[in-house]
Amino acid sequence: MTDAPWRTVDRDYLSDEHRLLRRTAREFVAAEIAPHIEAWEEAGTFDRDLYKKAADVGILGAGYPEEYGGSGGDVWTQIVAWEEIARAGSGGVGASLGSIDIAIPPILAHGTEEQKRRFVPPLLAGEKIAALAITEPSGGSDVAALQTTAVRDGDDYVVNGSKTFITSGVRADLITTAVRTGGEGAHGISLLVIGGDADGLTRSEPLKKMGWLASDTAQLFFDDVRVPVADRIGEENEGFYAVMENFQMERLMLAIVAVITAEVGLEASLDYIGEREAFGRPLKGHQVIRHTLVDMATRLTAAKEYVYRVADRISRGEDQVTEISMAKLFATDTSDFVTDRAVQIFGGYGYMREYTVERLYRDSRILSIGGGTSEVMKEIVAKRIL
Ligand SMILES: Cc1cc2nc3c(=O)[nH]c(=O)nc-3n(C[C@H](O)[C@H](O)[C@H](O)COP(=O)(O)OP(=O)(O)OC[C@H]3O[C@@H](n4cnc5c(N)ncnc54)[C@H](O)[C@@H]3O)c2cc1C
């Protein structure tokens, strides 16, 4: 199936180096992730040393500057790493490893040299885990309305409030946190890097979820947490723009994960229809099944072509706010469609935990919610095209 249309989309974009990384990442996933997925999904977490192992083979730091401990490369380097981890078929593992990819970029984009050198290398070495905390119990879509406060007291801020649904929230050592330092609205928000061991920070038990079972997701409570002013990223009250900017790459990551989730679901279905028989012939002999597979393959290929096109423009530094919103919208819708059809094709087995399509179906469902919901994507596009 190597020349299937969805499998050849990358030929226009990847260099030999990217392909080499893909091979390394694929071997890494086969050896270090795939054999443990069932156990990790059951446990609701995975061994912390996976971060270190992923760092050692250059996957965790893919696309990050070498001067801060990354393994270098570009946007495509990072995409290849995301894709191969997603191909393992456990959204939870990808989400937890990926929490550093949403926590670090604001530090690199807006931090001082001292902050970058202090915070980033231990994360890219897999020694520490990072999370990004934006969403609050009162709402996640309306970031400008967030309520967690940080009040200046000498050389510190004193932080009070709570965050919820935070990926890697249970065990993160560093938390890039959006807080209100000023008045109401977008102009009163700043970003602080808060240590996981800060006095006054408590965390919930891992939240019980529909999918992404191998990732820990937590609520965080800040009760008079003192955070040095020196740990503020960027200018005071200008954090909202850093949060919005950061969403662009998070949305690209989620669109890529959606495409790979659909791809794994499609390919599992293609294998299954050749093996399984009904009414005396393989499923693939039934026209309705054949046409369903064609619908799945067509939507996946179109989604992948578009997501890659947008990624390419992002890699060249172009403004793609409208396009990335469309890409996330379309790719996550495709992933929900394809994984839903995959479960149907597997029949009763598709509903069983031991079949990958069951997990893909559940894991797909978060992709149109996290990092900005589909409704929020539509609002962004509407504002720009209407
Ligand atoms: C497993 C998981 C992991 C997550 N990880 C993180 C993380 O690491 N860090 C983090 O900060 N957050 C994280 N989130 C939170 C996620 O980003 C939010 O759930 C999401 O942004 C939506 O916010 P909300 O849940 O508060 O929904 P709400 O904002 O309350 O929205 C509820 C509904 O109203 C709709 N809606 C809202 N506004 C509009 C509008 N203007 N027009 C039309 N419809 C609208 C939404 O689309 C949605 O359907 C995670 C969530 C989950 C479930």
The ligand as a Tripos MOL2 file, in Angstrom:
@<TRIPOS>MOLECULE
LIG
   53    58     1     0     0
SMALL
NO_CHARGES

@<TRIPOS>ATOM
      1 C1         -8.4860   15.4990   26.9160 C.3       1 LIG1
      2 C2         -8.3510   16.9870   26.9350 C.ar      1 LIG1
      3 C3         -7.0950   17.5630   26.9850 C.ar      1 LIG1
      4 C4         -6.9580   18.9520   27.0500 C.ar      1 LIG1
      5 N1         -5.7140   19.5050   27.2060 N.ar      1 LIG1
      6 C5         -5.6170   20.8360   27.4780 C.ar      1 LIG1
      7 C6         -4.3590   21.4200   27.8310 C.ar      1 LIG1
      8 O1         -3.3170   20.7430   27.8570 O.2       1 LIG1
      9 N2         -4.3250   22.7350   28.1330 N.ar      1 LIG1
     10 C7         -5.4310   23.5140   28.1230 C.ar      1 LIG1
     11 O2         -5.3330   24.6980   28.4230 O.2       1 LIG1
     12 N3         -6.6350   23.0030   27.7740 N.ar      1 LIG1
     13 C8         -6.7490   21.6830   27.4660 C.ar      1 LIG1
     14 N4         -7.9640   21.1440   27.1290 N.ar      1 LIG1
     15 C9         -9.1400   22.0060   27.1120 C.3       1 LIG1
     16 C10        -9.6740   22.2890   25.7200 C.3       1 LIG1
     17 O3         -8.8230   23.1220   25.0080 O.3       1 LIG1
     18 C11       -11.0730   22.8950   25.9260 C.3       1 LIG1
     19 O4        -11.9210   21.8460   26.3780 O.3       1 LIG1
     20 C12       -11.6390   23.5430   24.6970 C.3       1 LIG1
     21 O5        -10.9090   24.6840   24.3370 O.3       1 LIG1
     22 C13       -13.1290   23.9640   24.8770 C.3       1 LIG1
     23 O6        -13.3030   24.6580   26.0660 O.3       1 LIG1
     24 P1        -14.4800   24.1950   27.0690 P.3       1 LIG1
     25 O7        -14.3200   22.7340   27.2860 O.co2     1 LIG1
     26 O8        -14.4310   25.0510   28.2720 O.co2     1 LIG1
     27 O9        -15.8140   24.4260   26.2740 O.3       1 LIG1
     28 P2        -16.6500   25.7880   26.1960 P.3       1 LIG1
     29 O10       -15.7270   26.8990   25.8620 O.co2     1 LIG1
     30 O11       -17.4860   25.9050   27.4170 O.co2     1 LIG1
     31 O12       -17.5900   25.4990   24.9510 O.3       1 LIG1
     32 C14       -18.7540   24.6590   25.0590 C.3       1 LIG1
     33 C15       -19.3820   24.5340   23.6850 C.3       1 LIG1
     34 O13       -19.7770   25.8300   23.2240 O.3       1 LIG1
     35 C16       -19.1990   26.0750   21.9650 C.3       1 LIG1
     36 N5        -18.8620   27.4900   21.8090 N.ar      1 LIG1
     37 C17       -18.0990   28.2460   22.6090 C.ar      1 LIG1
     38 N6        -18.0020   29.4830   22.1310 N.ar      1 LIG1
     39 C18       -18.7390   29.5210   20.9970 C.ar      1 LIG1
     40 C19       -19.0560   30.5210   20.0300 C.ar      1 LIG1
     41 N7        -18.5450   31.7590   20.1150 N.pl3     1 LIG1
     42 N8        -19.8590   30.1940   18.9940 N.ar      1 LIG1
     43 C20       -20.3670   28.9420   18.8800 C.ar      1 LIG1
     44 N9        -20.1100   27.9550   19.7590 N.ar      1 LIG1
     45 C21       -19.3000   28.2390   20.7990 C.ar      1 LIG1
     46 C22       -17.9300   25.2180   21.9170 C.3       1 LIG1
     47 O14       -17.5150   24.9840   20.5900 O.3       1 LIG1
     48 C23       -18.4280   23.9740   22.6160 C.3       1 LIG1
     49 O15       -19.1390   23.1820   21.6960 O.3       1 LIG1
     50 C24        -8.1050   19.7640   27.0140 C.ar      1 LIG1
     51 C25        -9.3820   19.1730   26.9270 C.ar      1 LIG1
     52 C26        -9.5040   17.8070   26.9100 C.ar      1 LIG1
     53 C27       -10.8820   17.2130   26.8820 C.3       1 LIG1
@<TRIPOS>BOND
     1     1     2 1
     2     2     3 ar
     3     2    52 ar
     4     3     4 ar
     5     4     5 ar
     6     4    50 ar
     7     5     6 ar
     8     6     7 ar
     9     6    13 1
    10     7     8 2
    11     7     9 ar
    12     9    10 ar
    13    10    11 2
    14    10    12 ar
    15    12    13 ar
    16    13    14 ar
    17    14    15 1
    18    14    50 ar
    19    15    16 1
    20    16    17 1
    21    16    18 1
    22    18    19 1
    23    18    20 1
    24    20    21 1
    25    20    22 1
    26    22    23 1
    27    23    24 1
    28    24    25 2
    29    24    26 1
    30    24    27 1
    31    27    28 1
    32    28    29 2
    33    28    30 1
    34    28    31 1
    35    31    32 1
    36    32    33 1
    37    33    34 1
    38    33    48 1
    39    34    35 1
    40    35    36 1
    41    35    46 1
    42    36    37 ar
    43    36    45 ar
    44    37    38 ar
    45    38    39 ar
    46    39    40 ar
    47    39    45 ar
    48    40    41 1
    49    40    42 ar
    50    42    43 ar
    51    43    44 ar
    52    44    45 ar
    53    46    47 1
    54    46    48 1
    55    48    49 1
    56    50    51 ar
    57    51    52 ar
    58    52    53 1
@<TRIPOS>SUBSTRUCTURE
     1 LIG1         1 GROUP 0 **** ****
